[in-house]
C-alpha cells in the first residue's frame, strides 16, 4: 500500500494498522524474552524438555491473559 496515494481517512486507517502491527511485534518480542529467561535455565538441546515446554506455555498464557486485562482496563477508562 502506497501511503502517498491515500486520502486522509485511508491514511489514518493505514497508520492505525501499522501501529497495531508494531504493538503486536513488540508484545511478542517481550513475551519471548520474559518467558525464555524464566523457563530456559540451561543451554537448550534440539528440543525442549517437558518442564521447559510446560513453563513456556504457562508463561505465555499468563502474559497474554494479563495483557488482555490491561487492555480492557484501558478501554473502560476511555
mmJSON file of the N, C-alpha and C atoms, coordinates in Angstrom:
{"data_MODEL":{"atom_site":{
"group_PDB":["ATOM","ATOM","ATOM","ATOM","ATOM","ATOM","ATOM","ATOM","ATOM","ATOM","ATOM","ATOM","ATOM","ATOM","ATOM","ATOM","ATOM","ATOM","ATOM","ATOM","ATOM","ATOM","ATOM","ATOM","ATOM","ATOM","ATOM","ATOM","ATOM","ATOM","ATOM","ATOM","ATOM","ATOM","ATOM","ATOM","ATOM","ATOM","ATOM","ATOM","ATOM","ATOM","ATOM","ATOM","ATOM","ATOM","ATOM","ATOM","ATOM","ATOM","ATOM","ATOM","ATOM","ATOM","ATOM","ATOM","ATOM","ATOM","ATOM","ATOM","ATOM","ATOM","ATOM","ATOM","ATOM","ATOM","ATOM","ATOM","ATOM","ATOM","ATOM","ATOM","ATOM","ATOM","ATOM","ATOM","ATOM","ATOM","ATOM","ATOM","ATOM","ATOM","ATOM","ATOM","ATOM","ATOM","ATOM","ATOM","ATOM","ATOM","ATOM","ATOM","ATOM","ATOM","ATOM","ATOM","ATOM","ATOM","ATOM","ATOM","ATOM","ATOM","ATOM","ATOM","ATOM","ATOM","ATOM","ATOM","ATOM","ATOM","ATOM","ATOM","ATOM","ATOM","ATOM","ATOM","ATOM","ATOM","ATOM","ATOM","ATOM","ATOM","ATOM","ATOM","ATOM","ATOM","ATOM","ATOM","ATOM","ATOM","ATOM","ATOM","ATOM","ATOM","ATOM","ATOM","ATOM","ATOM","ATOM","ATOM","ATOM","ATOM","ATOM","ATOM","ATOM","ATOM","ATOM","ATOM","ATOM","ATOM","ATOM","ATOM","ATOM","ATOM","ATOM","ATOM","ATOM","ATOM","ATOM","ATOM","ATOM","ATOM","ATOM","ATOM","ATOM","ATOM","ATOM","ATOM","ATOM","ATOM","ATOM","ATOM","ATOM","ATOM","ATOM","ATOM","ATOM","ATOM","ATOM","ATOM","ATOM","ATOM","ATOM","ATOM","ATOM","ATOM","ATOM","ATOM","ATOM","ATOM","ATOM","ATOM","ATOM","ATOM","ATOM","ATOM","ATOM","ATOM","ATOM","ATOM","ATOM","ATOM","ATOM","ATOM","ATOM","ATOM","ATOM","ATOM","ATOM","ATOM","ATOM","ATOM","ATOM","ATOM","ATOM","ATOM","ATOM","ATOM","ATOM","ATOM","ATOM","ATOM","ATOM","ATOM","ATOM","ATOM","ATOM","ATOM","ATOM","ATOM","ATOM","ATOM","ATOM","ATOM"],
"id":[1,2,3,4,5,6,7,8,9,10,11,12,13,14,15,16,17,18,19,20,21,22,23,24,25,26,27,28,29,30,31,32,33,34,35,36,37,38,39,40,41,42,43,44,45,46,47,48,49,50,51,52,53,54,55,56,57,58,59,60,61,62,63,64,65,66,67,68,69,70,71,72,73,74,75,76,77,78,79,80,81,82,83,84,85,86,87,88,89,90,91,92,93,94,95,96,97,98,99,100,101,102,103,104,105,106,107,108,109,110,111,112,113,114,115,116,117,118,119,120,121,122,123,124,125,126,127,128,129,130,131,132,133,134,135,136,137,138,139,140,141,142,143,144,145,146,147,148,149,150,151,152,153,154,155,156,157,158,159,160,161,162,163,164,165,166,167,168,169,170,171,172,173,174,175,176,177,178,179,180,181,182,183,184,185,186,187,188,189,190,191,192,193,194,195,196,197,198,199,200,201,202,203,204,205,206,207,208,209,210,211,212,213,214,215,216,217,218,219,220,221,222,223,224,225,226,227,228,229,230,231,232,233,234],
"type_symbol":["N","C","C","N","C","C","N","C","C","N","C","C","N","C","C","N","C","C","N","C","C","N","C","C","N","C","C","N","C","C","N","C","C","N","C","C","N","C","C","N","C","C","N","C","C","N","C","C","N","C","C","N","C","C","N","C","C","N","C","C","N","C","C","N","C","C","N","C","C","N","C","C","N","C","C","N","C","C","N","C","C","N","C","C","N","C","C","N","C","C","N","C","C","N","C","C","N","C","C","N","C","C","N","C","C","N","C","C","N","C","C","N","C","C","N","C","C","N","C","C","N","C","C","N","C","C","N","C","C","N","C","C","N","C","C","N","C","C","N","C","C","N","C","C","N","C","C","N","C","C","N","C","C","N","C","C","N","C","C","N","C","C","N","C","C","N","C","C","N","C","C","N","C","C","N","C","C","N","C","C","N","C","C","N","C","C","N","C","C","N","C","C","N","C","C","N","C","C","N","C","C","N","C","C","N","C","C","N","C","C","N","C","C","N","C","C","N","C","C","N","C","C","N","C","C","N","C","C","N","C","C","N","C","C"],
"label_atom_id":["N","CA","C","N","CA","C","N","CA","C","N","CA","C","N","CA","C","N","CA","C","N","CA","C","N","CA","C","N","CA","C","N","CA","C","N","CA","C","N","CA","C","N","CA","C","N","CA","C","N","CA","C","N","CA","C","N","CA","C","N","CA","C","N","CA","C","N","CA","C","N","CA","C","N","CA","C","N","CA","C","N","CA","C","N","CA","C","N","CA","C","N","CA","C","N","CA","C","N","CA","C","N","CA","C","N","CA","C","N","CA","C","N","CA","C","N","CA","C","N","CA","C","N","CA","C","N","CA","C","N","CA","C","N","CA","C","N","CA","C","N","CA","C","N","CA","C","N","CA","C","N","CA","C","N","CA","C","N","CA","C","N","CA","C","N","CA","C","N","CA","C","N","CA","C","N","CA","C","N","CA","C","N","CA","C","N","CA","C","N","CA","C","N","CA","C","N","CA","C","N","CA","C","N","CA","C","N","CA","C","N","CA","C","N","CA","C","N","CA","C","N","CA","C","N","CA","C","N","CA","C","N","CA","C","N","CA","C","N","CA","C","N","CA","C","N","CA","C","N","CA","C","N","CA","C","N","CA","C","N","CA","C","N","CA","C","N","CA","C","N","CA","C"],
"label_alt_id":[null,null,null,null,null,null,null,null,null,null,null,null,null,null,null,null,null,null,null,null,null,null,null,null,null,null,null,null,null,null,null,null,null,null,null,null,null,null,null,null,null,null,null,null,null,null,null,null,null,null,null,null,null,null,null,null,null,null,null,null,null,null,null,null,null,null,null,null,null,null,null,null,null,null,null,null,null,null,null,null,null,null,null,null,null,null,null,null,null,null,null,null,null,null,null,null,null,null,null,null,null,null,null,null,null,null,null,null,null,null,null,null,null,null,null,null,null,null,null,null,null,null,null,null,null,null,null,null,null,null,null,null,null,null,null,null,null,null,null,null,null,null,null,null,null,null,null,null,null,null,null,null,null,null,null,null,null,null,null,null,null,null,null,null,null,null,null,null,null,null,null,null,null,null,null,null,null,null,null,null,null,null,null,null,null,null,null,null,null,null,null,null,null,null,null,null,null,null,null,null,null,null,null,null,null,null,null,null,null,null,null,null,null,null,null,null,null,null,null,null,null,null,null,null,null,null,null,null,null,null,null,null,null,null],
"label_comp_id":["UNK","UNK","UNK","UNK","UNK","UNK","UNK","UNK","UNK","UNK","UNK","UNK","UNK","UNK","UNK","UNK","UNK","UNK","UNK","UNK","UNK","UNK","UNK","UNK","UNK","UNK","UNK","UNK","UNK","UNK","UNK","UNK","UNK","UNK","UNK","UNK","UNK","UNK","UNK","UNK","UNK","UNK","UNK","UNK","UNK","UNK","UNK","UNK","UNK","UNK","UNK","UNK","UNK","UNK","UNK","UNK","UNK","UNK","UNK","UNK","UNK","UNK","UNK","UNK","UNK","UNK","UNK","UNK","UNK","UNK","UNK","UNK","UNK","UNK","UNK","UNK","UNK","UNK","UNK","UNK","UNK","UNK","UNK","UNK","UNK","UNK","UNK","UNK","UNK","UNK","UNK","UNK","UNK","UNK","UNK","UNK","UNK","UNK","UNK","UNK","UNK","UNK","UNK","UNK","UNK","UNK","UNK","UNK","UNK","UNK","UNK","UNK","UNK","UNK","UNK","UNK","UNK","UNK","UNK","UNK","UNK","UNK","UNK","UNK","UNK","UNK","UNK","UNK","UNK","UNK","UNK","UNK","UNK","UNK","UNK","UNK","UNK","UNK","UNK","UNK","UNK","UNK","UNK","UNK","UNK","UNK","UNK","UNK","UNK","UNK","UNK","UNK","UNK","UNK","UNK","UNK","UNK","UNK","UNK","UNK","UNK","UNK","UNK","UNK","UNK","UNK","UNK","UNK","UNK","UNK","UNK","UNK","UNK","UNK","UNK","UNK","UNK","UNK","UNK","UNK","UNK","UNK","UNK","UNK","UNK","UNK","UNK","UNK","UNK","UNK","UNK","UNK","UNK","UNK","UNK","UNK","UNK","UNK","UNK","UNK","UNK","UNK","UNK","UNK","UNK","UNK","UNK","UNK","UNK","UNK","UNK","UNK","UNK","UNK","UNK","UNK","UNK","UNK","UNK","UNK","UNK","UNK","UNK","UNK","UNK","UNK","UNK","UNK","UNK","UNK","UNK","UNK","UNK","UNK"],
"label_asym_id":["A","A","A","A","A","A","A","A","A","A","A","A","A","A","A","A","A","A","A","A","A","A","A","A","A","A","A","A","A","A","A","A","A","A","A","A","A","A","A","A","A","A","A","A","A","A","A","A","A","A","A","A","A","A","A","A","A","A","A","A","A","A","A","A","A","A","A","A","A","A","A","A","A","A","A","A","A","A","A","A","A","A","A","A","A","A","A","A","A","A","A","A","A","A","A","A","A","A","A","A","A","A","A","A","A","A","A","A","A","A","A","A","A","A","A","A","A","A","A","A","A","A","A","A","A","A","A","A","A","A","A","A","A","A","A","A","A","A","A","A","A","A","A","A","A","A","A","A","A","A","A","A","A","A","A","A","A","A","A","A","A","A","A","A","A","A","A","A","A","A","A","A","A","A","A","A","A","A","A","A","A","A","A","A","A","A","A","A","A","A","A","A","A","A","A","A","A","A","A","A","A","A","A","A","A","A","A","A","A","A","A","A","A","A","A","A","A","A","A","A","A","A","A","A","A","A","A","A","A","A","A","A","A","A"],
"label_entity_id":["1","1","1","1","1","1","1","1","1","1","1","1","1","1","1","1","1","1","1","1","1","1","1","1","1","1","1","1","1","1","1","1","1","1","1","1","1","1","1","1","1","1","1","1","1","1","1","1","1","1","1","1","1","1","1","1","1","1","1","1","1","1","1","1","1","1","1","1","1","1","1","1","1","1","1","1","1","1","1","1","1","1","1","1","1","1","1","1","1","1","1","1","1","1","1","1","1","1","1","1","1","1","1","1","1","1","1","1","1","1","1","1","1","1","1","1","1","1","1","1","1","1","1","1","1","1","1","1","1","1","1","1","1","1","1","1","1","1","1","1","1","1","1","1","1","1","1","1","1","1","1","1","1","1","1","1","1","1","1","1","1","1","1","1","1","1","1","1","1","1","1","1","1","1","1","1","1","1","1","1","1","1","1","1","1","1","1","1","1","1","1","1","1","1","1","1","1","1","1","1","1","1","1","1","1","1","1","1","1","1","1","1","1","1","1","1","1","1","1","1","1","1","1","1","1","1","1","1","1","1","1","1","1","1"],
"label_seq_id":[1,1,1,2,2,2,3,3,3,4,4,4,5,5,5,6,6,6,7,7,7,8,8,8,9,9,9,10,10,10,11,11,11,12,12,12,13,13,13,14,14,14,15,15,15,16,16,16,17,17,17,18,18,18,19,19,19,20,20,20,21,21,21,22,22,22,23,23,23,24,24,24,25,25,25,26,26,26,27,27,27,28,28,28,29,29,29,30,30,30,31,31,31,32,32,32,33,33,33,34,34,34,35,35,35,36,36,36,37,37,37,38,38,38,39,39,39,40,40,40,41,41,41,42,42,42,43,43,43,44,44,44,45,45,45,46,46,46,47,47,47,48,48,48,49,49,49,50,50,50,51,51,51,52,52,52,53,53,53,54,54,54,55,55,55,56,56,56,57,57,57,58,58,58,59,59,59,60,60,60,61,61,61,62,62,62,63,63,63,64,64,64,65,65,65,66,66,66,67,67,67,68,68,68,69,69,69,70,70,70,71,71,71,72,72,72,73,73,73,74,74,74,75,75,75,76,76,76,77,77,77,78,78,78],
"pdbx_PDB_ins_code":[null,null,null,null,null,null,null,null,null,null,null,null,null,null,null,null,null,null,null,null,null,null,null,null,null,null,null,null,null,null,null,null,null,null,null,null,null,null,null,null,null,null,null,null,null,null,null,null,null,null,null,null,null,null,null,null,null,null,null,null,null,null,null,null,null,null,null,null,null,null,null,null,null,null,null,null,null,null,null,null,null,null,null,null,null,null,null,null,null,null,null,null,null,null,null,null,null,null,null,null,null,null,null,null,null,null,null,null,null,null,null,null,null,null,null,null,null,null,null,null,null,null,null,null,null,null,null,null,null,null,null,null,null,null,null,null,null,null,null,null,null,null,null,null,null,null,null,null,null,null,null,null,null,null,null,null,null,null,null,null,null,null,null,null,null,null,null,null,null,null,null,null,null,null,null,null,null,null,null,null,null,null,null,null,null,null,null,null,null,null,null,null,null,null,null,null,null,null,null,null,null,null,null,null,null,null,null,null,null,null,null,null,null,null,null,null,null,null,null,null,null,null,null,null,null,null,null,null,null,null,null,null,null,null],
"Cartn_x":[0.859,0.0,0.903,0.68,1.484,0.793,1.356,0.719,0.514,1.3,1.167,-0.11,-0.723,-1.933,-3.216,-3.138,-4.301,-4.919,-6.251,-6.891,-6.722,-7.221,-6.992,-7.534,-8.751,-9.349,-8.569,-8.205,-7.428,-6.054,-5.452,-4.146,-4.232,-5.262,-5.442,-5.639,-6.424,-6.652,-5.336,-4.574,-3.278,-2.341,-2.289,-1.422,-1.848,-3.16,-3.658,-3.274,-3.388,-2.999,-1.507,-0.697,0.748,1.094,0.392,0.612,0.259,-0.875,-1.287,-0.279,0.209,1.21,2.483,2.921,4.125,3.917,2.736,2.449,2.449,1.896,1.891,3.313,4.118,5.508,6.258,6.015,6.662,6.205,4.908,4.388,4.978,5.077,5.651,7.126,7.854,9.268,9.422,8.59,8.647,8.279,7.201,6.77,7.885,8.488,9.567,10.731,11.127,12.247,11.966,10.82,10.47,10.343,9.596,9.357,10.626,11.43,12.696,13.586,13.751,14.609,14.093,12.779,12.18,12.259,12.065,11.872,13.085,13.95,15.099,16.316,16.675,17.724,19.081,19.124,20.397,20.424,21.512,21.617,20.62,19.718,18.714,19.334,18.782,19.211,18.407,18.213,17.468,15.972,15.508,14.111,14.008,12.9,12.714,12.307,12.687,12.225,10.732,10.081,8.649,8.417,9.318,9.193,9.347,10.321,10.515,9.308,8.777,7.604,6.409,6.174,5.052,5.249,6.46,6.757,6.528,7.037,6.861,5.388,4.641,3.214,2.471,2.727,2.071,2.467,3.735,4.223,3.552,3.511,2.89,1.405,0.724,-0.704,-0.948,-0.152,-0.294,-0.009,1.011,1.364,0.221,-0.354,-1.459,-2.698,-2.993,-4.133,-3.968,-2.777,-2.514,-2.627,-2.129,-2.224,-3.684,-4.529,-5.958,-6.615,-6.27,-6.825,-6.441,-5.195,-4.719,-5.418,-5.549,-6.21,-7.67,-8.37,-9.758,-9.871,-8.939,-8.939,-8.775,-7.821,-7.612,-8.84,-9.484,-10.675,-11.804,-11.935,-13.012,-12.745,-11.51,-11.165,-11.463,-11.597,-11.812,-13.254],
"Cartn_y":[-1.176,0.0,1.237,2.104,3.316,4.465,4.921,5.979,7.281,7.561,8.836,8.916,7.766,7.776,7.681,7.811,7.644,8.977,8.964,10.154,10.123,11.122,11.266,10.082,9.645,8.524,7.234,7.009,5.815,5.859,7.026,7.179,6.906,7.429,7.193,5.702,5.045,3.604,2.848,3.222,2.598,2.786,3.995,4.271,3.483,3.368,2.58,1.111,0.575,-0.813,-1.016,-0.094,-0.199,-0.09,0.781,0.923,-0.373,-0.969,-2.231,-3.339,-3.378,-4.38,-4.201,-2.976,-2.707,-3.096,-2.82,-3.186,-4.706,-5.429,-6.897,-7.442,-6.889,-7.331,-7.087,-5.933,-5.604,-6.56,-6.87,-7.775,-9.179,-9.667,-10.989,-11.01,-9.966,-9.899,-9.887,-9.119,-9.053,-10.401,-11.015,-12.32,-13.342,-13.363,-14.304,-14.106,-12.876,-12.571,-12.967,-12.549,-12.816,-14.316,-14.996,-16.422,-17.242,-16.852,-17.571,-17.454,-16.244,-16.042,-16.793,-16.89,-17.559,-19.076,-19.619,-21.064,-21.842,-21.215,-21.924,-21.572,-22.505,-22.223,-22.786,-23.595,-24.129,-24.021,-24.413,-24.37,-25.36,-24.889,-25.803,-26.801,-27.995,-29.015,-28.891,-30.011,-29.989,-29.82,-30.106,-29.838,-29.543,-28.898,-28.521,-29.734,-29.704,-30.739,-30.519,-31.51,-31.365,-30.237,-30.082,-28.989,-27.629,-27.521,-26.259,-25.935,-26.933,-26.722,-26.261,-26.92,-26.542,-25.131,-24.81,-23.478,-22.421,-22.649,-21.684,-21.486,-22.575,-22.486,-21.703,-22.03,-21.331,-19.861,-19.58,-18.203,-17.383,-17.927,-17.213,-16.974,-17.98,-17.83,-16.756,-16.756,-15.725,-14.341,-14.222,-12.939,-12.421,-13.3,-12.895,-12.538,-13.319,-13.017,-11.647,-11.381,-10.088,-8.947,-9.157,-8.135,-7.82,-8.853,-8.641,-7.865,-8.194,-7.477,-6.006,-5.735,-4.351,-3.609,-4.252,-3.605,-3.298,-4.226,-3.998,-2.86,-2.786,-1.718,-0.367,-0.266,0.997,1.364,0.375,0.65,1.168,0.632,1.077,2.479,2.926,4.252,5.321,4.929,5.905,6.306],
"Cartn_z":[0.0,0.0,0.0,-0.943,-1.08,-0.344,0.815,1.606,0.856,-0.187,-0.899,-1.736,-2.028,-2.856,-2.037,-0.73,0.144,0.539,0.751,1.307,2.831,3.509,4.945,5.742,5.46,6.189,5.934,4.678,4.347,5.01,5.02,5.645,7.143,7.784,9.214,9.489,8.654,8.797,8.623,7.611,7.358,8.544,9.088,10.234,11.468,11.681,12.809,12.67,11.457,11.225,11.492,11.03,11.244,12.733,13.442,14.878,15.607,15.242,15.852,15.544,14.319,13.934,14.749,14.929,15.716,17.179,17.717,19.105,19.281,18.315,18.391,18.316,17.421,17.315,18.62,19.222,20.495,21.595,21.615,22.634,22.483,21.263,21.022,21.426,21.11,21.486,23.011,23.696,25.151,25.768,25.272,25.765,25.575,24.405,24.119,25.076,25.286,26.161,27.611,28.118,29.516,29.76,28.91,29.118,28.891,27.932,27.697,28.925,29.438,30.607,31.83,31.972,33.117,33.002,31.805,31.648,31.152,30.419,29.854,30.701,31.58,32.562,32.161,31.109,30.631,29.112,28.521,27.069,26.478,25.618,25.069,24.094,24.067,23.118,21.843,21.183,19.922,20.151,21.375,21.717,23.206,23.594,24.981,25.809,27.083,27.999,28.257,28.845,29.122,30.13,31.101,32.071,31.422,30.504,29.787,28.912,28.227,27.368,28.185,29.321,30.179,30.718,31.142,31.667,30.594,29.383,28.295,27.974,27.927,27.63,28.713,29.969,31.088,31.136,30.92,30.946,29.853,28.644,27.526,27.798,28.342,28.627,29.687,30.747,31.787,31.226,30.389,29.792,28.921,28.101,27.233,28.052,29.094,29.964,30.613,31.118,31.761,30.761,29.552,28.514,28.196,28.101,27.85,28.987,30.223,31.375,31.313,31.02,30.945,29.814,28.645,27.516,27.837,28.487,28.857,29.867,30.785,31.781,31.097,30.166,29.444,28.618,27.987,27.191,28.068,29.273,30.162,30.701,30.698,31.178,30.128,28.876,27.792,27.697],
"occupancy":[1.0,1.0,1.0,1.0,1.0,1.0,1.0,1.0,1.0,1.0,1.0,1.0,1.0,1.0,1.0,1.0,1.0,1.0,1.0,1.0,1.0,1.0,1.0,1.0,1.0,1.0,1.0,1.0,1.0,1.0,1.0,1.0,1.0,1.0,1.0,1.0,1.0,1.0,1.0,1.0,1.0,1.0,1.0,1.0,1.0,1.0,1.0,1.0,1.0,1.0,1.0,1.0,1.0,1.0,1.0,1.0,1.0,1.0,1.0,1.0,1.0,1.0,1.0,1.0,1.0,1.0,1.0,1.0,1.0,1.0,1.0,1.0,1.0,1.0,1.0,1.0,1.0,1.0,1.0,1.0,1.0,1.0,1.0,1.0,1.0,1.0,1.0,1.0,1.0,1.0,1.0,1.0,1.0,1.0,1.0,1.0,1.0,1.0,1.0,1.0,1.0,1.0,1.0,1.0,1.0,1.0,1.0,1.0,1.0,1.0,1.0,1.0,1.0,1.0,1.0,1.0,1.0,1.0,1.0,1.0,1.0,1.0,1.0,1.0,1.0,1.0,1.0,1.0,1.0,1.0,1.0,1.0,1.0,1.0,1.0,1.0,1.0,1.0,1.0,1.0,1.0,1.0,1.0,1.0,1.0,1.0,1.0,1.0,1.0,1.0,1.0,1.0,1.0,1.0,1.0,1.0,1.0,1.0,1.0,1.0,1.0,1.0,1.0,1.0,1.0,1.0,1.0,1.0,1.0,1.0,1.0,1.0,1.0,1.0,1.0,1.0,1.0,1.0,1.0,1.0,1.0,1.0,1.0,1.0,1.0,1.0,1.0,1.0,1.0,1.0,1.0,1.0,1.0,1.0,1.0,1.0,1.0,1.0,1.0,1.0,1.0,1.0,1.0,1.0,1.0,1.0,1.0,1.0,1.0,1.0,1.0,1.0,1.0,1.0,1.0,1.0,1.0,1.0,1.0,1.0,1.0,1.0,1.0,1.0,1.0,1.0,1.0,1.0,1.0,1.0,1.0,1.0,1.0,1.0],
"B_iso_or_equiv":[0.0,0.0,0.0,0.0,0.0,0.0,0.0,0.0,0.0,0.0,0.0,0.0,0.0,0.0,0.0,0.0,0.0,0.0,0.0,0.0,0.0,0.0,0.0,0.0,0.0,0.0,0.0,0.0,0.0,0.0,0.0,0.0,0.0,0.0,0.0,0.0,0.0,0.0,0.0,0.0,0.0,0.0,0.0,0.0,0.0,0.0,0.0,0.0,0.0,0.0,0.0,0.0,0.0,0.0,0.0,0.0,0.0,0.0,0.0,0.0,0.0,0.0,0.0,0.0,0.0,0.0,0.0,0.0,0.0,0.0,0.0,0.0,0.0,0.0,0.0,0.0,0.0,0.0,0.0,0.0,0.0,0.0,0.0,0.0,0.0,0.0,0.0,0.0,0.0,0.0,0.0,0.0,0.0,0.0,0.0,0.0,0.0,0.0,0.0,0.0,0.0,0.0,0.0,0.0,0.0,0.0,0.0,0.0,0.0,0.0,0.0,0.0,0.0,0.0,0.0,0.0,0.0,0.0,0.0,0.0,0.0,0.0,0.0,0.0,0.0,0.0,0.0,0.0,0.0,0.0,0.0,0.0,0.0,0.0,0.0,0.0,0.0,0.0,0.0,0.0,0.0,0.0,0.0,0.0,0.0,0.0,0.0,0.0,0.0,0.0,0.0,0.0,0.0,0.0,0.0,0.0,0.0,0.0,0.0,0.0,0.0,0.0,0.0,0.0,0.0,0.0,0.0,0.0,0.0,0.0,0.0,0.0,0.0,0.0,0.0,0.0,0.0,0.0,0.0,0.0,0.0,0.0,0.0,0.0,0.0,0.0,0.0,0.0,0.0,0.0,0.0,0.0,0.0,0.0,0.0,0.0,0.0,0.0,0.0,0.0,0.0,0.0,0.0,0.0,0.0,0.0,0.0,0.0,0.0,0.0,0.0,0.0,0.0,0.0,0.0,0.0,0.0,0.0,0.0,0.0,0.0,0.0,0.0,0.0,0.0,0.0,0.0,0.0,0.0,0.0,0.0,0.0,0.0,0.0],
"pdbx_formal_charge":[null,null,null,null,null,null,null,null,null,null,null,null,null,null,null,null,null,null,null,null,null,null,null,null,null,null,null,null,null,null,null,null,null,null,null,null,null,null,null,null,null,null,null,null,null,null,null,null,null,null,null,null,null,null,null,null,null,null,null,null,null,null,null,null,null,null,null,null,null,null,null,null,null,null,null,null,null,null,null,null,null,null,null,null,null,null,null,null,null,null,null,null,null,null,null,null,null,null,null,null,null,null,null,null,null,null,null,null,null,null,null,null,null,null,null,null,null,null,null,null,null,null,null,null,null,null,null,null,null,null,null,null,null,null,null,null,null,null,null,null,null,null,null,null,null,null,null,null,null,null,null,null,null,null,null,null,null,null,null,null,null,null,null,null,null,null,null,null,null,null,null,null,null,null,null,null,null,null,null,null,null,null,null,null,null,null,null,null,null,null,null,null,null,null,null,null,null,null,null,null,null,null,null,null,null,null,null,null,null,null,null,null,null,null,null,null,null,null,null,null,null,null,null,null,null,null,null,null,null,null,null,null,null,null],
"auth_seq_id":[1,1,1,2,2,2,3,3,3,4,4,4,5,5,5,6,6,6,7,7,7,8,8,8,9,9,9,10,10,10,11,11,11,12,12,12,13,13,13,14,14,14,15,15,15,16,16,16,17,17,17,18,18,18,19,19,19,20,20,20,21,21,21,22,22,22,23,23,23,24,24,24,25,25,25,26,26,26,27,27,27,28,28,28,29,29,29,30,30,30,31,31,31,32,32,32,33,33,33,34,34,34,35,35,35,36,36,36,37,37,37,38,38,38,39,39,39,40,40,40,41,41,41,42,42,42,43,43,43,44,44,44,45,45,45,46,46,46,47,47,47,48,48,48,49,49,49,50,50,50,51,51,51,52,52,52,53,53,53,54,54,54,55,55,55,56,56,56,57,57,57,58,58,58,59,59,59,60,60,60,61,61,61,62,62,62,63,63,63,64,64,64,65,65,65,66,66,66,67,67,67,68,68,68,69,69,69,70,70,70,71,71,71,72,72,72,73,73,73,74,74,74,75,75,75,76,76,76,77,77,77,78,78,78],
"auth_comp_id":["UNK","UNK","UNK","UNK","UNK","UNK","UNK","UNK","UNK","UNK","UNK","UNK","UNK","UNK","UNK","UNK","UNK","UNK","UNK","UNK","UNK","UNK","UNK","UNK","UNK","UNK","UNK","UNK","UNK","UNK","UNK","UNK","UNK","UNK","UNK","UNK","UNK","UNK","UNK","UNK","UNK","UNK","UNK","UNK","UNK","UNK","UNK","UNK","UNK","UNK","UNK","UNK","UNK","UNK","UNK","UNK","UNK","UNK","UNK","UNK","UNK","UNK","UNK","UNK","UNK","UNK","UNK","UNK","UNK","UNK","UNK","UNK","UNK","UNK","UNK","UNK","UNK","UNK","UNK","UNK","UNK","UNK","UNK","UNK","UNK","UNK","UNK","UNK","UNK","UNK","UNK","UNK","UNK","UNK","UNK","UNK","UNK","UNK","UNK","UNK","UNK","UNK","UNK","UNK","UNK","UNK","UNK","UNK","UNK","UNK","UNK","UNK","UNK","UNK","UNK","UNK","UNK","UNK","UNK","UNK","UNK","UNK","UNK","UNK","UNK","UNK","UNK","UNK","UNK","UNK","UNK","UNK","UNK","UNK","UNK","UNK","UNK","UNK","UNK","UNK","UNK","UNK","UNK","UNK","UNK","UNK","UNK","UNK","UNK","UNK","UNK","UNK","UNK","UNK","UNK","UNK","UNK","UNK","UNK","UNK","UNK","UNK","UNK","UNK","UNK","UNK","UNK","UNK","UNK","UNK","UNK","UNK","UNK","UNK","UNK","UNK","UNK","UNK","UNK","UNK","UNK","UNK","UNK","UNK","UNK","UNK","UNK","UNK","UNK","UNK","UNK","UNK","UNK","UNK","UNK","UNK","UNK","UNK","UNK","UNK","UNK","UNK","UNK","UNK","UNK","UNK","UNK","UNK","UNK","UNK","UNK","UNK","UNK","UNK","UNK","UNK","UNK","UNK","UNK","UNK","UNK","UNK","UNK","UNK","UNK","UNK","UNK","UNK","UNK","UNK","UNK","UNK","UNK","UNK"],
"auth_asym_id":["A","A","A","A","A","A","A","A","A","A","A","A","A","A","A","A","A","A","A","A","A","A","A","A","A","A","A","A","A","A","A","A","A","A","A","A","A","A","A","A","A","A","A","A","A","A","A","A","A","A","A","A","A","A","A","A","A","A","A","A","A","A","A","A","A","A","A","A","A","A","A","A","A","A","A","A","A","A","A","A","A","A","A","A","A","A","A","A","A","A","A","A","A","A","A","A","A","A","A","A","A","A","A","A","A","A","A","A","A","A","A","A","A","A","A","A","A","A","A","A","A","A","A","A","A","A","A","A","A","A","A","A","A","A","A","A","A","A","A","A","A","A","A","A","A","A","A","A","A","A","A","A","A","A","A","A","A","A","A","A","A","A","A","A","A","A","A","A","A","A","A","A","A","A","A","A","A","A","A","A","A","A","A","A","A","A","A","A","A","A","A","A","A","A","A","A","A","A","A","A","A","A","A","A","A","A","A","A","A","A","A","A","A","A","A","A","A","A","A","A","A","A","A","A","A","A","A","A","A","A","A","A","A","A"],
"auth_atom_id":["N","CA","C","N","CA","C","N","CA","C","N","CA","C","N","CA","C","N","CA","C","N","CA","C","N","CA","C","N","CA","C","N","CA","C","N","CA","C","N","CA","C","N","CA","C","N","CA","C","N","CA","C","N","CA","C","N","CA","C","N","CA","C","N","CA","C","N","CA","C","N","CA","C","N","CA","C","N","CA","C","N","CA","C","N","CA","C","N","CA","C","N","CA","C","N","CA","C","N","CA","C","N","CA","C","N","CA","C","N","CA","C","N","CA","C","N","CA","C","N","CA","C","N","CA","C","N","CA","C","N","CA","C","N","CA","C","N","CA","C","N","CA","C","N","CA","C","N","CA","C","N","CA","C","N","CA","C","N","CA","C","N","CA","C","N","CA","C","N","CA","C","N","CA","C","N","CA","C","N","CA","C","N","CA","C","N","CA","C","N","CA","C","N","CA","C","N","CA","C","N","CA","C","N","CA","C","N","CA","C","N","CA","C","N","CA","C","N","CA","C","N","CA","C","N","CA","C","N","CA","C","N","CA","C","N","CA","C","N","CA","C","N","CA","C","N","CA","C","N","CA","C","N","CA","C","N","CA","C","N","CA","C","N","CA","C","N","CA","C","N","CA","C"],
"pdbx_PDB_model_num":[1,1,1,1,1,1,1,1,1,1,1,1,1,1,1,1,1,1,1,1,1,1,1,1,1,1,1,1,1,1,1,1,1,1,1,1,1,1,1,1,1,1,1,1,1,1,1,1,1,1,1,1,1,1,1,1,1,1,1,1,1,1,1,1,1,1,1,1,1,1,1,1,1,1,1,1,1,1,1,1,1,1,1,1,1,1,1,1,1,1,1,1,1,1,1,1,1,1,1,1,1,1,1,1,1,1,1,1,1,1,1,1,1,1,1,1,1,1,1,1,1,1,1,1,1,1,1,1,1,1,1,1,1,1,1,1,1,1,1,1,1,1,1,1,1,1,1,1,1,1,1,1,1,1,1,1,1,1,1,1,1,1,1,1,1,1,1,1,1,1,1,1,1,1,1,1,1,1,1,1,1,1,1,1,1,1,1,1,1,1,1,1,1,1,1,1,1,1,1,1,1,1,1,1,1,1,1,1,1,1,1,1,1,1,1,1,1,1,1,1,1,1,1,1,1,1,1,1,1,1,1,1,1,1]
}}}
